Amino acid sequence: MRVALIIPTRNAGAHLDRLLPAIAMQTLQPDEFLVVDSASGDGTVARFLEFGARVEVIEPNQFNHGGTRRWASQQVEADALIYLTQDAIPANADTFANIVADLHAEVDIGVAYGRQLPHPNAGLLGAQSRRFNYPPQSRTKRMSDAQELGIKTCFSSDSFSAYRRDVLFAVGGFPEDVIGSEDAYVAARMLLSGHAVRYAATATVQHSHDYTLLEEFRRYFDIGVFYGRENWIRQAFGSAGGEGKRYVKAELQTLMAAGAVWRVPEVLLRSAVKLLGYRIGQGERHLDVGLKRRLSMFPGYWK
């Protein structure tokens, strides 16, 4: 079985002092290592070439979360495709080995995504987000879980994931053109075709964000755009149900435990901003393209 590692990059220099040694120490080394770089100007390309990766450079306006990953999957010949983002740092030497093992733990698994731990300097809420979405217990999800999990059934993350190439291609591959959430798109296609999605809690990376209020709005605007355009996912899996309320409750409990009660209004404001961004994103067809560029975290999507 051949394994390929694929990383899309754009000015990744700030992460490479941690990322490259973490890749080098892996007990499972990829047979192919492809970097798709969006014309970085900070030496990213040179450092990956020196490290031994194959680097393909594209123009920034050519990048698409789905289309670029789709193209990359066609440039390698491996059986298992590990996707990593430039700021997701393997947490130990067995990270790659563990996710590939989980990918093949059961015959119907098409994709496995790993556990994301907060970066060492993560803020209180950024760290809580990782703990909420990435628990310590592994789980295999199938269509039969949709009644319990709702839309979380097809939750996956290409910040760190591994795909069986044959299953990925069988369900049509990554979408050509999406604003984001290409991982949920593919996971949903796999589930609907009878395959399973694996959460691999023993395969860990450090990956977290401390978003500003404006970044939270923009991120949820894009999520709203995605689910508004891909309504078939909600029709198949249902809504998030009470997930948002559970998330806010977990954040509030975290603040209480940390003695940061004074941040409660911030959590409530963040929740309102996320909901507003999501709702506006769902109705994006009524907005001018120029406005959508200003509201989006991925302005290059709006051509």
C-alpha positions in Angstrom: 0.0 0.0 0.0 1.4 3.4 -1.1 0.8 6.5 1.0 0.8 10.1 -0.3 1.1 13.2 1.8 -0.6 16.3 0.3 -0.3 19.8 1.7 -1.8 23.0 0.2 0.4 26.0 1.2 0.4 29.8 1.0 3.2 31.6 2.8 3.7 28.8 5.3 7.1 29.9 6.5 6.0 30.7 10.1 4.9 27.1 10.6 7.8 25.2 8.9 10.2 25.2 11.8 7.7 23.0 13.6 6.0 21.2 10.7 9.1 19.9 8.8 10.7 18.2 11.9 7.4 16.7 12.8 7.0 15.2 9.4 10.6 14.0 9.4 10.1 12.1 12.7 7.1 10.1 11.5 7.5 6.3 11.7 5.4 6.0 8.5 7.0 8.1 5.8 4.9 8.9 2.7 5.9 7.3 -0.6 4.9 10.5 -2.3 4.9 14.0 -0.8 3.1 16.7 -2.9 2.9 20.4 -1.9 0.5 22.6 -3.9 1.7 26.1 -3.3 -0.3 29.3 -4.1 2.7 31.4 -5.2 4.2 32.0 -1.8 6.5 34.9 -1.4 8.3 33.9 1.8 10.6 31.0 0.9 8.0 28.2 1.4 8.7 26.6 -1.9 12.5 26.5 -1.4 12.2 25.0 2.0 9.9 22.2 0.9 12.0 21.5 -2.1 15.1 21.2 0.1 13.1 18.9 2.4 12.5 16.6 -0.6 8.9 17.3 -1.4 7.5 17.7 -4.9 6.2 21.2 -5.2 3.6 22.4 -7.8 3.0 26.2 -7.8 -0.3 27.6 -8.9 -1.6 31.2 -9.0 -3.6 32.3 -5.9 -6.7 32.9 -8.0 -6.6 29.2 -9.1 -6.9 27.9 -5.6 -10.1 26.3 -4.5 -10.6 24.3 -1.4 -12.3 21.5 -3.3 -10.8 21.9 -6.8 -7.2 22.2 -5.7 -7.5 19.1 -3.5 -9.2 17.3 -6.4 -6.4 18.2 -8.8 -3.8 17.1 -6.2 -5.4 13.7 -5.8 -5.0 13.1 -9.5 -1.3 13.9 -9.4 -0.3 11.0 -7.1 -0.6 7.2 -7.5 -0.9 6.2 -3.8 -3.7 4.1 -2.3 -4.1 6.3 0.8 -4.0 10.1 0.6 -3.1 12.0 3.7 -4.2 15.7 3.6 -2.7 18.2 6.0 -2.9 21.9 6.3 0.3 24.0 6.8 -0.6 24.9 10.4 -1.5 21.3 11.5 1.6 19.9 13.3 1.8 16.1 13.8 1.8 15.7 17.6 4.0 12.5 17.8 5.9 10.1 15.7 3.0 7.8 15.1 0.5 10.3 13.8 0.6 9.2 10.1 0.8 5.5 11.0 -2.2 5.7 13.3 -4.4 7.5 10.8 -3.6 5.1 8.0 -4.3 2.2 10.4 -7.6 3.7 11.3 -8.4 4.2 7.7 -8.2 0.4 7.2 -9.7 -0.6 10.6 -13.0 -1.6 9.0 -13.6 -2.6 5.4 -16.2 0.1 4.7 -14.2 3.2 5.9 -13.6 5.7 3.1 -12.1 8.6 5.1 -10.5 8.9 8.5 -9.9 12.3 10.2 -7.6 12.8 13.2 -7.8 14.4 16.6 -6.9 18.1 16.7 -5.2 19.3 19.9 -4.7 23.0 20.7 -1.4 24.6 19.8 0.7 25.2 23.0 -0.1 29.0 22.8 -3.8 28.5 22.2 -6.3 30.8 24.0 -8.9 29.5 26.4 -11.8 29.5 23.8 -9.6 28.2 21.0 -8.5 25.3 23.1 -12.1 24.6 24.2 -13.2 24.4 20.5 -10.7 21.5 19.9 -11.8 19.6 23.0 -15.5 19.9 22.0 -15.1 18.8 18.5 -12.3 16.2 19.0 -12.9 14.0 22.0 -10.5 11.3 23.2 -12.6 8.4 22.0 -12.5 7.1 18.4 -15.7 6.4 16.5 -16.9 5.1 13.2 -19.9 6.9 11.7 -22.4 5.5 9.3 -25.7 6.6 7.8 -27.4 4.7 10.7 -26.0 7.3 13.1 -27.7 10.3 11.4 -30.7 10.1 13.6 -28.4 10.5 16.6 -25.8 12.9 15.2 -27.6 14.8 12.6 -25.4 16.8 10.3 -22.4 16.0 12.6 -22.5 12.5 11.0 -20.6 13.9 8.0 -18.3 16.1 10.1 -14.7 15.6 9.0 -11.7 17.8 8.7 -9.1 18.1 5.9 -6.8 19.9 8.3 -5.7 16.3 9.0 -7.4 13.4 7.2 -6.7 10.3 5.2 -8.7 9.0 2.2 -8.9 5.7 0.5 -8.2 6.9 -3.1 -10.4 4.3 -4.7 -13.4 5.2 -2.5 -12.7 8.9 -3.0 -12.8 8.5 -6.8 -15.8 6.2 -6.6 -17.9 8.9 -5.0 -16.8 11.5 -7.6 -13.8 13.0 -5.7 -13.6 16.4 -4.2 -16.0 19.0 -5.6 -14.6 21.2 -8.3 -15.7 24.5 -6.8 -16.8 25.1 -3.2 -16.1 27.9 -0.8 -15.0 25.4 1.9 -16.3 22.4 3.8 -15.1 20.1 1.0 -14.4 17.6 3.7 -18.0 17.4 4.8 -19.1 17.2 1.2 -17.0 14.1 0.5 -17.8 12.5 3.8 -21.5 13.0 3.0 -21.1 11.4 -0.4 -19.3 8.5 1.1 -21.9 7.9 3.8 -24.7 8.1 1.2 -22.9 5.5 -0.9 -22.7 3.0 2.0 -19.2 3.9 3.2 -18.2 4.9 6.7 -16.3 7.9 8.2 -13.8 7.2 10.9 -12.8 9.6 13.7 -9.2 8.5 14.6 -8.6 9.9 18.1 -5.1 8.2 18.4 -3.9 10.1 15.3 -3.1 13.6 16.7 -2.0 17.0 15.4 -1.8 20.3 17.0 -4.1 22.7 15.2 -6.3 25.5 16.6 -7.3 29.1 16.0 -8.1 32.1 18.1 -10.5 33.9 15.8 -11.4 37.5 16.2 -15.1 38.4 16.1 -14.8 39.5 12.5 -13.1 36.3 11.6 -15.8 34.3 13.3 -18.4 36.2 11.3 -16.6 35.6 8.0 -16.0 31.9 8.7 -19.6 31.3 9.5 -20.7 33.3 6.5 -18.7 30.9 4.3 -20.2 27.9 6.1 -23.7 29.3 5.6 -22.9 29.8 1.9 -21.8 26.1 1.6 -24.8 24.6 3.3 -27.1 26.9 1.5 -25.8 25.8 -1.8 -25.4 22.1 -0.8 -28.9 21.8 0.7 -28.9 18.0 -0.1 -26.6 17.5 2.9 -29.1 18.9 5.3 -31.9 17.0 3.6 -30.0 13.8 4.0 -28.6 14.3 7.5 -30.8 16.9 9.2 -29.7 20.0 11.0 -27.1 20.4 13.8 -30.0 20.3 16.3 -28.9 21.3 19.7 -25.2 21.2 18.9 -24.9 25.0 19.0 -26.5 25.2 22.5 -24.2 22.4 23.7 -21.2 24.2 22.3 -22.1 27.5 24.1 -22.8 25.6 27.3 -19.4 23.9 27.1 -17.7 27.3 26.5 -19.5 28.8 29.5 -18.4 25.9 31.7 -14.8 26.4 30.6 -14.9 30.1 31.5 -16.4 29.2 34.9 -13.7 26.6 35.6 -10.9 29.0 34.6 -12.3 31.8 36.7 -13.0 34.0 33.7 -16.6 34.8 34.3 -16.0 38.3 32.9 -15.7 36.8 29.5 -19.3 35.4 29.5 -20.7 38.4 27.5 -17.9 37.7 24.9 -19.1 34.1 24.4 -22.7 35.2 24.0 -21.6 37.9 21.5 -19.5 35.4 19.5 -22.5 33.0 19.4 -24.7 35.7 18.0 -22.1 36.8 15.4 -21.7 33.2 14.2 -25.4 32.8 13.8 -25.7 36.1 12.0 -22.9 35.2 9.6 -24.4 31.8 9.0 -27.8 33.2 8.2 -26.5 35.9 5.9 -24.3 33.2 4.2 -27.4 31.1 3.5 -29.1 34.0 1.8 -26.0 35.1 -0.2 -27.8 34.8 -3.5 -29.5 38.1 -2.7 -26.2 40.0 -2.1 -23.9 41.8 -4.5 -20.7 40.0 -5.4 -18.6 42.9 -4.1 -20.3 42.7 -0.7 -19.8 38.9 -0.6 -16.1 39.4 -1.1 -16.0 41.7 1.9 -18.0 39.4 4.1 -16.1 36.2 3.2 -13.0 34.6 4.7 -12.2 33.4 1.2 -12.7 36.5 -1.0 -10.9 34.9 -3.9 -13.9 32.5 -4.3 -16.1 35.3 -5.5 -15.1 35.8 -9.1 
